[in-house]
Amino acid sequence: MACKADVVIEWMSPIPIPTSNNPGFAAILKPSLPLHGPSHMRHLSVPKKETAYWREELSRLGFLEKSHGIHDLNQFRGIPLNDKCPSDFSTKYEIIHLEPIVSGPKKWIERLPRELYLLHKDDWPSSFDQIGEIIVIKLSDSIANQAETIGQALLEHFPSIRLVCEDKGVKGDYRVRDLNVIASRNSNLSFDTIVRENGKMMQLDPSSVYYSPRLATERQKLSKLVKKLSKRLGKKIAICDPYAGIGPNLVNAYDKMYVNQILANDLNPQATPYLTLNLPEFSEIYCTDARDLATTLSKKYDIIFVNLPHDSISHLSELSPYLAYSQETMIVGWALSDTGVNDLITQINDQFSQDDIIDLRIDEIKSYSPSQSIYSFIIHLYLSP
Ligand SMILES: C[S@@+](CC[C@H](N)C(=O)[O-])C[C@H]1O[C@@H](n2cnc3c(N)ncnc32)[C@H](O)[C@@H]1O
């Protein structure tokens, strides 16, 4: 439905405004009217660049509706006018009727009943993970019985969220997240969702295969490492993730300019369909123990990714068969440690005592608990046959 424009008459400034900063005296511009829903409230439609000026001017006149937001009308902005603004008020710009943008609370916790909020003031979670359309949130014991209210507040606050789940931790060999649904939109309880990570899309179900958005920034660096190694070796390279989950390392690392072989493996059978969906068609996909697969491989790889934080280091020595001989190769991984960088260096060197480590880089990413941190490691190796 087209918006209705009031009659436009010349703007009469109540106070003199210097011509240079008084857009009211600039060339008369009539914006083409945008199409919008039900007409409810008068808005002054001004060129985008003049928004700040007109907002201030309307505020000074007492005509600005401060509790409502400003409409984005492409090259124009619709500034809400209040009831004090006379019906014959006009400027060289049009007054159009738009649905008011009612700005809600800034934080989701402001949507909780006030008394409840105050009762547990220090216990409300300050962060949560968003996985596609799903929010995954940890609840302390003191507020666990408010799960439904919390879920509804989050759904109300984040219109793109469809499911809110309590995170009961990562469990078992498959490191799968135990999720308890606490609220859903339109009764859609499916855990299947799509995440966008560093411009790439992946399909997943966080209740059946491990996925965490927390290492997304770390994964961003993988494509650069791949590109650099490919250039150093002067060829397209083969990349491999023996503990692939739904494949975020490989998805981030893959670039058709630099990669021509992919192997993805995960012990969890539920990972296979997601790896098939998320990786290029030429990828080889397996479902077995990474160490067993190492003994049956017919191909070799230039980079392998290892994200099995509790056991990454202890698995390393059994992963050498994945790597190509007589050239530079890389192992890129993440490990948990409570003894720090120096101890990790010693452990990694011990695992490759027979081989030539060209370079080893270890960085602390963040602390996991008071005693433990997660570290990233990049090992440049030269393996002799
Ligand atoms: C922490 S998750 C990492 C998944 C993925 N690389 C990522 O970063 O999202 C570890 C994965 O290793 C798989 N896994 C555990 N032990 C394994 C093993 N011995 N061989 C192959 N995969 C294993 C689990 O099923 C899980 O998907």
The ligand as an ORCA input file, in Angstrom:
! r2SCAN-3c Opt
* xyz 0 1
  C      35.743    -31.528     19.324
  S      34.968    -32.315     17.978
  C      35.615    -31.394     16.605
  C      34.780    -31.507     15.377
  C      35.200    -30.541     14.270
  N      36.550    -30.782     13.841
  C      35.019    -29.112     14.708
  O      36.025    -28.429     14.914
  O      33.877    -28.675     14.860
  C      35.805    -33.826     17.882
  C      35.201    -34.769     16.856
  O      36.029    -35.938     16.792
  C      35.216    -37.091     16.698
  N      36.042    -38.193     17.258
  C      36.290    -38.482     18.548
  N      37.150    -39.494     18.641
  C      37.460    -39.842     17.369
  C      38.317    -40.815     16.806
  N      39.028    -41.653     17.575
  N      38.407    -40.897     15.456
  C      37.694    -40.070     14.664
  N      36.856    -39.130     15.144
  C      36.755    -39.017     16.476
  C      33.972    -36.774     17.488
  O      32.872    -37.526     17.040
  C      33.807    -35.264     17.198
  O      32.962    -35.038     16.120
*
